[in-house]
Amino acid sequence: MNTRNICIRGVGAVSSAGWSAAAMHEAVLAGTPLPATPCARPGEGRSWPCASRLATAAPPEKIARHSRLRRSSAITRYSVAAALEALADAGHDPAAPPPGLGILFVMQNGCVNYTGRFYHEVLQNPAQASPLIFPETVFNAPASHIASFLGVDGAVSTLVGSSNAIMEALDTAAFWISSGIVEECLLIAAEECDWLSAEALTYYHPKLIASEGAGALLLSASGDGPKVSAVIGPLAYLSWQERCELLPELAAQTMAQFQGQATLINDRTGITKLDHAEAAAWSGGTWNTVLSPKYILGESMGASSSLQLVLGTLAARQTQQPVVISMPGTNTAAYACVVTP
């Protein structure tokens, strides 16, 4: 991959812990899972538990005002707040973003709330289905809104993939920067939660709790900030068994990239059946701290690896030591990366 020594100049986040990267970092360091609430579902005969950890209500200072945002979905509002925080964290004026700024947006489910609402209207009465809602159902809607809100003059695109697809976006962003297509790139991954995605996760395991939010990273080829010093993967797999067999190799290749102690940010959920292979793979490392954000925040699907990268950046700043981020994914490929201060 082309990501070696890409600098992470700023980060931002919205999560079930609150509307800032610092709030998320504090919650994960505390180590106590955030409370979950029952997810309301339509229809009858759905009596089994279905929980979620939703983002809290936005504080007034995090509510962005723009004509594009009047009808935008939650995923866009989360992303705008995270992007503005990342720009401010890098020392930019969020009201006047730097020239040559690009955006790469990553998601797995996308704008599910408006999609569900639109198709409900189609089923009820096709002739009355709102044309105002339909544009909010497409995958590229959040990136388009953010680009308009910020007045971005660089390239803007959206990638759809699994929970660790942000690593492919990181590779693309590095190519854009090295090729002169953009000078800096906002890398954003976000999800919003609805009853369908929350219920779908329970089919993997009944204790898996859906969450939502957004993670944003401002990337550059130079400047102050932690660097992505190594990326391991993609290591491809076609089954859960192959995934389990690949994880020791992923861990071994990653641990060969640094010396001494480091912080490990893993993908563990707190469910032994889902975690045991990853736990065993990384057990040979010397870790001063091990953080498991999914255990605290919930499973945020396409946003989860971006939140891991945000946490990794904050941890590298705080400890001045390498941070290893394990992103084994659940569908086709496993990744890991090393972030150094």
DATAQUI-V892318 format. One record per residue. SS is DSSP state (a for helix, b for strand, c for the rest). OMEGA is omega in whole degrees, -180 to 180 (999 if undefined). Layout:
BEGIN
SS/OMEGA  SS/OMEGA
END
This chain:
BEGIN
c/-174  c/-167  c/-175  c/176  c/169  b/-176  b/175  b/-173  b/-179  b/180  b/175  b/-177  b/165  b/-178  b/176  c/177  c/-179  b/-172  c/174  c/176  a/-179  a/179  a/178  a/180  a/-180  a/-179  a/-179  a/177  a/180  a/173  c/-180  c/180  c/179  c/-178  c/178  c/179  b/178  b/180  c/-180  c/-179  c/178  c/175  c/-179  c/176  c/179  c/-172  c/-177  c/-176  c/177  c/-173  b/177  b/173  b/-175  c/174  c/178  c/177  c/-177  c/173  c/-175  a/-177  a/179  a/-179  c/-180  c/-178  c/-179  c/-178  a/180  a/-172  a/-177  c/-179  c/-175  c/-178  c/-178  a/-178  a/178  a/-179  a/177  a/-175  a/179  a/-179  a/180  a/-180  a/179  a/178  a/180  a/179  a/179  a/180  a/179  c/179  c/178  c/172  c/-178  c/179  c/180  c/-178  c/-178  c/176  c/179  c/-179  b/175  b/179  b/169  b/-176  b/-178  b/176  b/175  c/-180  c/177  c/-171  c/-169  a/-177  a/177  a/176  a/177  a/180  a/-179  a/-178  a/171  a/178  a/178  a/-179  a/-180  a/-179  c/-175  a/-177  a/-178  a/179  c/-170  c/174  a/178  a/-179  a/-172  a/-180  a/-180  a/-179  a/-173  c/-175  c/-173  c/-177  a/-179  a/180  a/179  a/180  a/-178  a/180  a/178  a/-179  a/-177  a/-175  c/-177  c/180  c/179  c/-179  c/179  b/-180  b/-180  b/175  b/178  b/-178  c/-178  c/-171  c/-179  c/179  c/178  a/178  a/174  a/176  a/177  a/177  a/178  a/179  a/178  a/177  a/178  a/-177  a/-178  a/180  c/180  c/178  c/174  c/175  c/175  b/-177  b/172  b/178  b/-174  b/171  b/-174  b/174  b/167  c/-173  c/170  c/-175  a/-176  a/179  a/178  a/180  a/-179  a/-180  a/-179  a/176  a/172  a/175  c/-176  c/-180  c/179  c/-173  c/-179  b/177  b/-177  c/179  b/-179  b/172  b/-179  b/177  b/174  b/-175  b/179  b/176  c/-178  c/178  c/-179  c/176  c/177  c/-178  b/172  b/-172  b/179  b/173  b/179  b/-178  b/5  b/170  b/-170  b/173  c/-177  c/180  c/178  a/178  a/177  a/177  a/180  a/-179  a/-178  a/-172  a/175  a/177  a/178  a/-179  a/-179  a/179  a/-179  a/-177  a/175  c/-175  c/-178  c/179  c/178  c/-177  c/179  b/172  b/176  b/171  b/-173  c/-176  c/-172  c/-176  c/-174  c/179  c/-172  a/-178  a/-179  a/-170  a/-165  a/-178  a/179  a/179  a/180  a/-177  a/-175  c/-175  c/-179  c/-179  c/175  c/-173  b/175  b/177  b/173  b/-179  b/180  c/-174  a/-180  a/178  a/-178  a/-170  a/-173  c/-179  b/-178  c/169  a/-175  a/180  a/-168  a/-178  a/176  a/177  a/175  a/180  a/176  a/178  a/179  a/178  a/179  a/180  a/179  a/176  a/-173  a/-174  a/-174  c/176  c/180  c/176  b/178  b/-179  b/180  b/-179  b/-175  c/179  c/178  c/-172  c/167  c/-175  b/177  b/179  b/165  b/175  b/178  b/176  b/-178  b/-178  c/999
END
